[in-house]
Amino acid sequence: QVQLVESGGDLVQPGGSLRLSCAASGRIYRINAMGWFRQAPGQQRELVASITMGPGATNYADSVKGRFTISRDNAKNTVSLQMDSLKPEDTAVYYCYCNAREFAWSGAGGDYWGQGTQVTVSL
């Protein structure tokens, strides 16, 4: 019973910036990792960026490296994606993801997804 709520999606001009945020709530003992995926019309969902909540190790898609920055707040169970120098090809629905453990005494948990937030980069 983990819920993810995304915010920050908007219409922005090429070269502009957006910041996406995602908050996890519910039955959470520990979140192992969080990240962002995106899916453009007619395309498969792809990983944009991920971060481990403990070590803070990050991973980025080659297409966004140097432009996007992922960060997390362990105390708040949130993750953010700062998107700079946005391009039209960044247009997609962005989905928040997390891998979480629900209980301290068991390994119950798994992968969870947000509803998605629309990012449109256009003039």
C-alpha positions as CSV (number, residue, x, y, z in Angstrom):
1,Q,0.0,0.0,0.0
2,V,2.3,2.7,-1.3
3,Q,1.0,5.6,-3.2
4,L,3.0,8.0,-5.4
5,V,1.8,11.5,-6.3
6,E,3.5,13.5,-9.0
7,S,3.4,17.2,-9.6
8,G,5.1,19.8,-11.8
9,G,4.2,18.8,-15.3
10,D,3.4,21.7,-17.6
11,L,3.7,23.3,-21.0
12,V,7.1,24.9,-21.5
13,Q,9.0,26.4,-24.4
14,P,12.1,24.8,-25.8
15,G,15.1,25.8,-23.7
16,G,12.9,26.2,-20.6
17,S,13.0,24.4,-17.3
18,L,10.6,22.4,-15.2
19,R,10.9,20.7,-11.8
20,L,8.9,17.5,-11.2
21,S,8.2,16.3,-7.7
22,C,7.0,13.0,-6.4
23,A,5.9,12.1,-2.9
24,A,5.5,8.6,-1.6
25,S,3.1,7.8,1.2
26,G,1.3,4.8,2.8
27,R,2.8,1.7,4.3
28,I,6.5,2.4,4.0
29,Y,9.3,1.1,6.1
30,R,12.0,2.0,3.7
31,I,12.3,3.1,0.1
32,N,15.2,1.6,-1.7
33,A,15.1,3.6,-4.9
34,M,13.0,6.2,-6.7
35,G,13.1,7.4,-10.2
36,W,11.3,8.8,-13.2
37,F,10.2,7.1,-16.4
38,R,8.6,8.7,-19.4
39,Q,6.4,7.6,-22.3
40,A,5.9,9.5,-25.4
41,P,3.0,8.8,-27.8
42,G,3.6,5.7,-29.8
43,Q,6.7,4.8,-27.9
44,Q,7.7,2.5,-25.0
45,R,8.2,3.7,-21.5
46,E,11.9,4.5,-20.9
47,L,13.9,5.2,-17.8
48,V,14.8,8.9,-17.4
49,A,16.7,8.9,-14.1
50,S,16.8,7.0,-10.9
51,I,18.4,7.4,-7.5
52,T,19.0,5.1,-4.6
53,M,17.6,6.6,-1.4
54,G,20.4,5.5,0.8
55,P,23.7,6.0,-1.1
56,G,22.2,8.5,-3.5
57,A,23.6,6.7,-6.6
58,T,22.1,8.1,-9.8
59,N,21.5,6.8,-13.2
60,Y,20.5,8.9,-16.3
61,A,19.4,8.2,-19.8
62,D,22.0,9.3,-22.3
63,S,19.4,11.6,-23.8
64,V,19.0,13.7,-20.7
65,K,22.5,13.5,-19.2
66,G,23.8,17.0,-18.4
67,R,20.3,18.5,-18.6
68,F,18.3,16.7,-16.0
69,T,19.2,16.3,-12.3
70,I,17.5,13.9,-9.9
71,S,17.5,14.4,-6.2
72,R,15.8,12.9,-3.2
73,D,14.8,13.8,0.3
74,N,14.9,10.7,2.5
75,A,13.1,12.3,5.4
76,K,10.1,13.3,3.3
77,N,10.2,10.2,1.0
78,T,10.3,12.5,-2.1
79,V,12.2,12.6,-5.3
80,S,12.5,15.5,-7.7
81,L,13.6,15.9,-11.3
82,Q,15.1,19.2,-12.3
83,M,14.8,19.5,-16.1
84,D,16.8,22.2,-17.8
85,S,17.3,23.0,-21.5
86,L,14.2,21.2,-22.4
87,K,13.7,20.0,-25.9
88,P,10.6,19.1,-27.9
89,E,11.7,15.4,-27.8
90,D,11.3,15.5,-24.0
91,T,7.6,15.8,-24.4
92,A,6.0,12.8,-22.7
93,V,4.0,11.6,-19.7
94,Y,6.5,11.3,-16.8
95,Y,5.9,8.6,-14.2
96,C,7.3,8.4,-10.8
97,Y,8.6,5.1,-9.7
98,C,9.8,3.6,-6.4
99,N,10.9,0.3,-5.0
100,A,9.8,0.1,-1.4
101,R,9.8,-2.2,1.6
102,E,6.6,-2.1,3.6
103,F,7.7,-3.8,6.9
104,A,10.8,-4.0,9.0
105,W,10.2,-7.7,9.7
106,S,9.6,-8.9,6.2
107,G,10.5,-8.3,2.7
108,A,7.0,-7.4,1.6
109,G,6.9,-4.6,-0.9
110,G,7.9,-4.1,-4.5
111,D,7.6,-1.7,-7.3
112,Y,5.1,1.2,-7.4
113,W,4.1,3.7,-10.0
114,G,2.5,7.1,-10.0
115,Q,-0.3,8.3,-12.2
116,G,1.9,10.3,-14.5
117,T,2.3,14.0,-15.2
118,Q,2.3,15.5,-18.6
119,V,5.3,17.5,-19.8
120,T,5.0,19.3,-23.1
121,V,7.8,21.2,-24.7
122,S,6.6,23.4,-27.5
123,L,6.5,26.9,-28.8
